[in-house]
Structures are given as structure tokens and as C-alpha cells.
């Protein structure tokens, strides 16, 4: 996910007071400057070469709820329009957690900001940070994942590090102790990890051989072991039900998970109260074993957020299922739950997408996507998380354009009522 919702068991319901303020100005890029001026004998000798035009490089823009500084602009002011986070340029990836944010820089280091009650910023404290700071001793990172209040980092050498909330064993270090600095996930030594995902209170790792490992909360069967359990799973275990198939991408929602197989079909497991697993029905009984998502082929990637599920298809279109109380599936309605995958209206050329729950109800949520090179958002806008300049109690049912200072957005992520882009 990048995921979480107020349905989160880890966070609970939160009353939101929206404060609207003018968006901070975007960074202004320097104009090209010609060399060899006419002053002070500039015409003598060889003319100075004209500098090559410098294209803007990607920083981070953010919008929406900002009670813990999760937008990274140095304030606690909710922003209904995009503002620039104080993150160095050349960002590779952004990840939104419950009320905190992570950014992976091109040099393999990590910046973190926002809520830090459980040490999810990894800086050795539990002090909230409205300005991004470096995560110490975490280098050579190739991928990040942000859960409800915990963080994961996949290193180039295949090691997985974790920090933050560990009440349900989601850090995978064999304990249930919170960690304010990064610790290795145990049980993955010698295994080639190529992908990670973080749910509300559980974690997933994708191995190079196409198998999955999971750890943390399993009360809704979200670890995919074939049974739900009240006991935390503090070290990685194998996700079952995938014999003879190969997983190529995985994602985690509040309490459910999705995996894309090599043939473009999708498996889902975990909590299914809003039909988010994709079995074609909604049920209070968990689905503890990976199960085929009905009516879905040709999937390229999946995104599990809150109690909703989305898939980007190979043709650049999107299908969604599960919770849709704020129209977050992009179907043009608020009918919920959506029992079977249905195509989002008017979305084409989608290269990245992220959805998350919003509000006290499990059916609420909003979604952000990059469609044909433009950032689009829709769904719940109570805290300005759709990024269109104002807040409102009526959901936005038609994808709206989010205006940012980014030249070519390449990655979006959502947290609890806020969004990030780079």
C-alpha cells in the first residue's frame, strides 16, 4: 500500500478538523543563462560555451491532511492544493503510511517525516517531524513500503530492514517491541527478496523465485497461511496456496493482500468484509488462502488500500472492487461494496495508482493515479486529499486533475487522507 485507513485497528477513528490555507509556491527553476556577456571585455578570447538546458528534477509534492506534518512542508496546516515537501531533488519513490511519509532518494538513502509516535520515522526518537529528516544507517535501499505505523526498506543486497510499530510482529524481528531505528527482518537470510509490501499491521516479501513470505497480524488471515490466528506472527512464514504459480508483484491493504501472477491473473486473501479479496462475494469470514480474483485477467500491477482493491491492466486501464462508499473505485457511483472487478470510467494510460481509506467508515476512501502523464484524483475530499484546491463533504466522482510543480510525475502514493507524488 502504501495503505491505511481509520478502519485501521492500529490507529482508530479520528475526527478531522480541516484547515484550509493557500498552497505554498512551487519551486521555480532557473532560466538558461548565456555566457560571454558584453561587460568588462567579455568579447575577448574564446566565447564561453552556452550552458546546456537543465531539465527540472523530481522532488516531492503533497496535499491533504497534515495534522502530524505528513506533507513535509514544515507546517501542520491541511493543504487542499499541492505543496512542495522539503525533500532533495532526485527522488525515486514516495510511500505514504498512516500519518507519515517516506521518500527514497537516488543515492539509496531515505527521508522520513510526519507522525512518529511508534518510531516509524526511524530516527531513534518518537518525535513528530513536519520537515523531512534522514533515516540513519539505512543506505543502499532499492525499495520502500509504509504501513499503518511501520516502515520497511529493501536493500540492494537483499536484506529487509524494518522499524516502527511492532505490536503485531509486523517488523519480523521475532519480538513485539517497537523499534525507533532499523532492525533486520529475521528468517530472510539467503533468500533473494525482490519486493516488499506493508499493510496496516502486517508485511510481505516477494522472493526472486516467485514465492511470498509474510509476517505480523493474522487475525483476518492476511498472512495467507490457510488459517487466521489471534497470535502475532513475529517472523516470516511462507504464504500458502501458490504452488505451481509464480508471483510477479504483491501489495497489502488494511487487512488484505493481492498478488499478480505471471499469467496476468490475480490472487487475493485476508479480510473480505467489503469484497476486497475479489471472490465475488462479501463475507465476515476471512479468506486465509490466496484465491483467484474473479473476472480479472491481463493485470500488470495491483494496489490494495484500506478495504478497496485496484488493478492496472496491460492496456493501461483500471479495474476495481471492494469498498466504494466515496466512489474511490472510479466507477462514477458510490454503490458499495463492488463485488466483482469493474472498469473505472474514462481512465486510460495509467502507469501508477494508489488508493486508501478515509473517514470512520470502512467504505470511504480516495484514489490518486498517473494517467497519460497527468495526476488525477477522486473520491473522499473531506481534508482536501483530492488536491483540487478546496475541501468538501461530497465525494469527487469524476477524476480531477491535481496541479503540481512536477515536470513528469512517475510515482504516487496515498496515506490517511493525504497524498504524495514525485
C-alpha positions as CSV (number, residue, x, y, z in Angstrom):
1,X,0.0,0.0,0.0
2,X,1.0,2.0,1.0
3,X,-2.1,1.9,2.7
4,X,-4.1,2.7,5.8
5,X,-7.5,3.8,6.9
6,X,-9.3,4.8,10.0
7,X,-10.6,1.4,9.8
8,X,-7.1,0.7,10.9
9,X,-7.0,-1.3,14.1
10,X,-3.7,0.4,14.8
11,X,-5.0,4.0,14.5
12,X,-8.7,4.0,15.4
13,X,-11.2,6.6,14.2
14,X,-10.1,10.2,14.1
15,X,-12.1,13.3,14.0
16,X,-10.7,15.6,11.4
17,X,-10.8,19.4,11.5
18,X,-9.8,20.8,8.2
19,X,-7.8,23.9,8.0
20,X,-7.6,25.5,4.5
21,X,-4.6,27.6,3.6
22,X,-3.1,28.9,0.4
23,X,-0.7,26.4,-1.2
24,X,3.0,27.3,-0.9
25,X,4.6,28.3,-4.1
26,X,6.3,25.6,-6.2
27,X,10.0,25.6,-6.8
28,X,11.0,27.9,-9.6
29,X,13.6,26.6,-12.0
30,X,16.4,28.8,-13.1
31,X,16.2,30.2,-16.7
32,X,19.0,29.3,-19.1
33,X,21.9,31.8,-18.9
34,X,24.0,32.8,-21.8
35,X,27.8,33.0,-21.3
36,X,30.3,35.6,-22.5
37,X,28.5,38.9,-21.7
38,X,29.4,42.3,-23.2
39,X,30.6,43.8,-20.0
40,X,34.3,44.1,-18.8
41,X,35.8,42.9,-22.1
42,X,33.6,39.8,-22.4
43,X,34.3,39.8,-26.2
44,X,38.0,39.0,-25.8
45,X,39.3,35.4,-26.2
46,X,37.1,32.4,-26.9
47,X,33.4,32.8,-26.3
48,X,32.1,31.0,-23.3
49,X,30.0,27.9,-24.2
50,X,26.3,28.2,-23.7
51,X,25.3,26.0,-20.7
52,X,23.1,23.0,-21.6
53,X,19.5,23.5,-20.6
54,X,18.8,21.8,-17.3
55,X,15.5,19.9,-17.1
56,X,13.7,20.1,-13.7
57,X,14.4,17.1,-11.5
58,X,11.7,15.4,-9.4
59,X,11.2,16.5,-5.8
60,X,8.1,15.6,-3.8
61,X,4.7,17.3,-3.8
62,X,1.9,16.6,-1.3
63,X,-1.6,17.6,-0.4
64,X,-4.4,16.8,2.0
65,X,-4.5,16.1,5.8
66,X,-1.4,17.4,7.7
67,X,-2.1,17.0,11.4
68,X,1.3,15.4,12.1
69,X,3.4,17.1,9.4
70,X,3.0,14.3,6.9
71,X,3.0,16.7,4.0
72,X,6.6,17.6,4.8
73,X,6.2,21.4,4.2
74,X,7.2,22.3,7.8
75,X,3.6,23.1,8.9
76,X,0.6,21.3,10.4
77,X,-1.8,23.0,8.0
78,X,-4.1,20.9,5.9
79,X,-3.5,21.7,2.2
80,X,-6.2,21.2,-0.5
81,X,-3.7,22.0,-3.2
82,X,-0.2,20.5,-3.8
83,X,2.7,22.0,-1.9
84,X,6.4,21.1,-2.1
85,X,7.8,18.9,0.6
86,X,11.3,19.8,1.8
87,X,12.9,16.8,0.2
88,X,16.1,16.9,-2.0
89,X,15.5,16.6,-5.7
90,X,16.1,13.3,-7.5
91,X,13.6,11.2,-5.6
92,X,12.9,7.7,-6.9
93,X,9.9,6.7,-4.9
94,X,7.4,8.0,-2.3
95,X,5.4,6.0,0.2
96,X,2.5,7.2,2.3
97,X,1.8,5.4,5.6
98,X,-0.9,6.1,8.2
99,X,0.1,9.7,9.0
100,X,3.8,9.6,7.9
101,X,5.7,9.6,4.7
102,X,8.9,8.1,3.2
103,X,11.0,9.1,0.2
104,X,13.7,7.0,-1.5
105,X,16.4,9.2,-2.9
106,X,18.5,8.3,-6.0
107,X,21.6,7.8,-3.8
108,X,19.8,5.0,-1.9
109,X,19.1,6.9,1.3
110,X,15.7,7.5,2.9
111,X,13.9,10.6,4.1
112,X,11.0,10.4,6.6
113,X,8.6,12.8,8.1
114,X,5.2,13.1,9.9
115,X,3.8,11.1,12.8
116,X,6.5,9.3,14.8
117,X,4.6,8.0,17.9
118,X,5.8,4.5,17.2
119,X,9.2,5.3,15.8
120,X,8.1,4.8,12.2
121,X,10.5,7.6,11.1
122,X,13.4,5.5,12.2
123,X,15.4,8.4,13.6
124,X,15.8,7.0,17.1
125,X,13.0,9.1,18.6
126,X,9.3,9.3,18.9
127,X,9.1,13.0,18.0
128,X,6.9,14.0,15.1
129,X,8.7,15.7,12.2
130,X,7.0,18.2,9.9
131,X,10.3,18.6,8.0
132,X,11.8,15.5,6.3
133,X,14.9,14.1,8.0
134,X,17.3,11.3,7.1
135,X,16.8,7.8,8.4
136,X,20.2,7.0,9.9
137,X,22.2,3.9,9.0
138,X,19.8,3.0,6.2
139,X,21.7,3.0,2.9
140,X,21.7,1.1,-0.4
141,X,17.9,1.0,-0.5
142,X,16.1,-0.2,-3.6
143,X,12.5,-0.2,-2.4
144,X,10.4,1.1,0.5
145,X,7.0,0.3,2.0
146,X,5.0,2.2,4.6
147,X,2.3,0.5,6.7
148,X,-0.1,1.8,9.4
149,X,2.8,2.9,11.6
150,X,5.8,0.8,10.5
151,X,8.3,1.1,7.7
152,X,10.2,-1.4,5.5
153,X,13.3,-1.0,3.4
154,X,14.6,-3.5,0.8
155,X,18.4,-3.1,0.4
156,X,20.4,-3.8,-2.8
157,X,21.9,-6.8,-1.1
158,X,18.5,-8.4,-0.5
159,X,18.3,-7.6,3.2
160,X,15.0,-6.2,4.5
161,X,15.1,-3.7,7.3
162,X,12.1,-2.6,9.4
163,X,11.2,0.0,12.1
164,X,8.3,1.5,13.9
165,X,5.1,-0.1,15.4
166,X,5.6,-3.8,16.2
167,X,2.5,-4.6,18.3
168,X,1.6,-7.5,16.0
169,X,5.1,-8.6,15.0
170,X,5.0,-6.7,11.7
171,X,8.7,-5.8,11.9
172,X,9.6,-9.5,11.7
173,X,12.4,-9.4,14.2
174,X,11.0,-12.1,16.5
175,X,9.5,-9.7,19.0
176,X,6.6,-7.4,19.5
177,X,8.7,-4.5,20.7
178,X,8.5,-1.2,18.8
179,X,11.8,-0.1,17.2
180,X,12.8,3.5,16.7
181,X,15.7,2.5,14.5
182,X,16.0,0.0,11.7
183,X,16.4,-3.7,12.5
184,X,16.8,-6.6,10.1
185,X,13.8,-8.9,9.4
186,X,14.9,-12.3,10.5
187,X,14.4,-15.5,8.5
188,X,15.1,-14.0,5.1
189,X,18.9,-14.6,5.1
190,X,20.0,-16.3,2.0
191,X,16.7,-15.6,0.2
192,X,16.7,-13.2,-2.7
193,X,14.0,-10.6,-1.9
194,X,12.9,-8.6,-4.8
195,X,9.8,-6.8,-3.5
196,X,8.1,-5.7,-0.2
197,X,4.7,-4.5,0.9
198,X,3.3,-3.2,4.2
199,X,-0.3,-3.4,5.4
200,X,-1.8,-1.9,8.5
201,X,0.0,-4.3,10.8
202,X,1.5,-7.0,8.6
203,X,4.2,-7.2,6.0
204,X,5.0,-9.2,2.8
205,X,8.2,-10.0,0.9
206,X,8.3,-11.3,-2.7
207,X,11.2,-13.6,-3.5
208,X,13.0,-14.0,-6.8
209,X,11.6,-17.5,-7.2
210,X,8.1,-16.0,-7.2
211,X,7.1,-17.2,-3.7
212,X,6.0,-15.0,-0.8
213,X,6.8,-14.6,2.8
214,X,4.5,-12.8,5.3
215,X,4.6,-11.8,9.0
216,X,2.7,-9.7,11.5
217,X,-1.0,-9.6,12.2
218,X,-3.0,-12.6,11.0
219,X,-6.4,-12.1,12.7
220,X,-8.0,-11.7,9.3
221,X,-6.0,-14.4,7.5
222,X,-3.9,-11.7,5.8
223,X,-0.7,-13.8,6.0
224,X,-2.2,-16.4,3.6
225,X,-1.2,-19.4,5.7
226,X,-4.5,-21.1,5.4
227,X,-5.9,-20.0,8.8
228,X,-6.5,-16.9,10.8
229,X,-4.9,-16.6,14.2
230,X,-5.1,-14.3,17.2
231,X,-1.4,-14.6,17.9
232,X,1.1,-12.3,16.2
233,X,3.5,-14.0,13.7
234,X,6.8,-12.3,14.6
235,X,9.0,-13.9,11.9
236,X,8.3,-14.6,8.2
237,X,6.3,-17.6,7.1
238,X,5.5,-18.9,3.6
239,X,2.3,-17.7,2.0
240,X,0.5,-20.9,1.0
241,X,-1.8,-21.8,-1.9
242,X,0.6,-20.7,-4.6
243,X,2.1,-24.0,-5.6
244,X,2.8,-24.2,-9.3
245,X,2.4,-20.4,-9.9
246,X,4.8,-17.5,-9.8
247,X,4.0,-14.2,-8.2
248,X,5.4,-11.1,-10.0
249,X,4.0,-8.3,-7.8
250,X,2.3,-8.0,-4.5
251,X,0.6,-5.3,-2.4
252,X,-1.1,-5.0,1.0
253,X,-4.2,-3.2,2.2
254,X,-5.5,-2.7,5.7
255,X,-6.0,-6.4,6.3
256,X,-6.0,-8.0,2.9
257,X,-3.4,-8.7,0.2
258,X,-3.2,-9.0,-3.6
259,X,-0.7,-10.7,-5.8
260,X,-0.3,-10.6,-9.6
261,X,0.8,-13.9,-11.2
262,X,2.9,-14.3,-14.2
263,X,-0.1,-15.0,-16.4
264,X,-1.8,-11.7,-15.5
265,X,-4.4,-13.2,-13.1
266,X,-4.6,-12.0,-9.5
267,X,-5.0,-13.8,-6.2
268,X,-6.4,-12.2,-3.1
269,X,-6.6,-13.2,0.6
270,X,-7.4,-11.8,4.1
271,X,-10.4,-9.7,5.3
272,X,-13.3,-9.8,2.8
273,X,-16.0,-7.8,4.6
274,X,-16.2,-5.4,1.6
275,X,-15.5,-8.0,-1.1
276,X,-11.9,-6.6,-1.3
277,X,-10.4,-10.1,-1.8
278,X,-12.2,-10.4,-5.1
279,X,-14.1,-13.7,-4.6
280,X,-17.3,-12.2,-6.0
281,X,-18.9,-12.1,-2.5
282,X,-18.5,-10.1,0.7
283,X,-18.3,-12.1,3.9
284,X,-17.4,-11.6,7.6
285,X,-15.4,-14.8,7.3
286,X,-11.8,-14.2,6.3
287,X,-10.2,-15.7,3.2
288,X,-6.9,-17.1,4.7
289,X,-5.6,-18.7,1.5
290,X,-4.8,-16.9,-1.8
291,X,-7.9,-17.2,-4.0
292,X,-8.4,-16.2,-7.7
293,X,-9.9,-12.8,-8.2
294,X,-13.0,-13.3,-10.4
295,X,-13.5,-11.6,-13.8
296,X,-9.9,-10.3,-14.0
297,X,-7.2,-11.1,-16.5
298,X,-4.4,-9.1,-18.1
299,X,-3.3,-7.4,-14.8
300,X,0.0,-5.6,-14.7
301,X,0.1,-4.4,-11.1
302,X,-2.3,-4.3,-8.2
303,X,-2.9,-1.8,-5.4
304,X,-4.6,-2.7,-2.1
305,X,-5.6,0.2,0.0
306,X,-8.0,0.3,3.0
307,X,-10.8,-2.0,2.0
308,X,-10.6,-1.4,-1.7
309,X,-8.6,-3.1,-4.5
310,X,-7.4,-1.9,-7.8
311,X,-5.6,-3.4,-10.8
312,X,-3.8,-1.7,-13.6
313,X,-4.3,-3.7,-16.8
314,X,-1.7,-4.3,-19.5
315,X,-3.8,-1.9,-21.7
316,X,-3.4,1.0,-19.2
317,X,-7.0,0.8,-18.0
318,X,-8.1,0.1,-14.4
319,X,-10.5,-2.3,-12.7
320,X,-11.6,-2.0,-9.1
321,X,-13.5,-3.9,-6.5
322,X,-14.4,-3.8,-2.8
323,X,-15.3,-0.7,-0.8
324,X,-16.7,2.2,-2.9
325,X,-18.6,4.5,-0.5
326,X,-16.9,7.6,-1.8
327,X,-16.6,6.5,-5.4
328,X,-12.9,5.6,-4.9
329,X,-13.0,2.8,-7.5
330,X,-13.7,5.4,-10.2
331,X,-16.9,3.8,-11.4
332,X,-18.9,7.1,-11.2
333,X,-21.1,5.9,-8.4
334,X,-20.9,5.4,-4.6
335,X,-22.6,2.0,-4.7
336,X,-20.8,-0.2,-2.2
337,X,-19.4,-2.8,-2.0
338,X,-18.4,-3.6,-5.6
339,X,-18.5,-7.4,-5.6
340,X,-16.7,-8.0,-8.8
341,X,-13.9,-6.1,-10.7
342,X,-15.4,-3.3,-12.8
343,X,-13.6,-0.9,-15.1
344,X,-13.0,2.7,-14.0
345,X,-14.7,5.3,-16.2
346,X,-12.5,7.3,-18.5
347,X,-9.1,6.3,-17.2
348,X,-6.5,5.4,-19.8
349,X,-2.8,5.3,-20.0
350,X,-2.5,4.6,-16.2
351,X,1.1,3.9,-15.1
352,X,0.7,4.2,-11.3
353,X,-2.3,4.2,-8.9
354,X,-2.8,4.3,-5.1
355,X,-6.0,4.1,-3.0
356,X,-6.6,4.5,0.7
357,X,-9.4,4.5,3.2
358,X,-10.8,7.7,4.6
359,X,-13.0,8.6,7.5
360,X,-14.5,6.5,10.2
361,X,-16.5,4.3,7.8
362,X,-14.9,1.3,6.2
363,X,-16.5,2.1,2.8
364,X,-14.9,5.5,2.5
365,X,-11.7,6.3,0.5
366,X,-10.0,8.2,-2.2
367,X,-7.6,7.4,-5.1
368,X,-4.8,9.1,-6.9
369,X,-3.3,7.9,-10.3
370,X,-1.0,9.0,-13.1
371,X,-3.0,8.9,-16.3
372,X,-1.4,9.9,-19.6
373,X,1.3,11.8,-17.7
374,X,-1.2,13.8,-15.6
375,X,-2.0,13.3,-11.9
376,X,-5.7,12.5,-11.3
377,X,-7.6,12.1,-8.1
378,X,-11.1,11.3,-7.0
379,X,-13.2,10.1,-4.0
380,X,-13.4,11.5,-0.5
381,X,-12.3,15.1,-0.3
382,X,-13.0,16.0,3.4
383,X,-9.4,17.0,4.0
384,X,-8.6,18.2,0.5
385,X,-6.9,14.9,-0.4
386,X,-8.2,15.0,-3.9
387,X,-5.9,18.1,-4.3
388,X,-8.3,20.3,-6.3
389,X,-8.0,23.5,-4.2
390,X,-10.9,23.0,-1.8
391,X,-12.4,20.6,0.7
392,X,-15.9,19.2,0.6
393,X,-18.2,16.7,2.1
394,X,-19.4,15.5,-1.2
395,X,-17.1,12.9,-2.9
396,X,-15.5,13.7,-6.2
397,X,-16.8,11.0,-8.6
398,X,-15.0,12.1,-11.8
399,X,-11.2,12.0,-11.9
400,X,-10.0,15.6,-11.4
401,X,-6.6,16.9,-12.3
402,X,-4.1,17.7,-9.5
403,X,-2.0,20.7,-10.4
404,X,1.6,20.2,-9.2
405,X,5.0,21.6,-10.0
406,X,6.3,18.2,-11.1
407,X,7.6,18.0,-14.7
408,X,6.9,14.4,-15.4
409,X,5.3,12.6,-12.4
410,X,6.3,9.0,-12.1
411,X,5.0,7.8,-8.7
412,X,2.1,8.5,-6.4
413,X,1.1,7.2,-3.0
414,X,-1.7,7.7,-0.5
415,X,-1.9,7.8,3.3
416,X,-4.7,8.6,5.6
417,X,-6.4,11.5,3.8
418,X,-3.3,12.7,2.2
419,X,-1.3,12.0,-1.0
420,X,2.3,12.3,-2.3
421,X,3.8,12.4,-5.8
422,X,7.2,12.6,-7.3
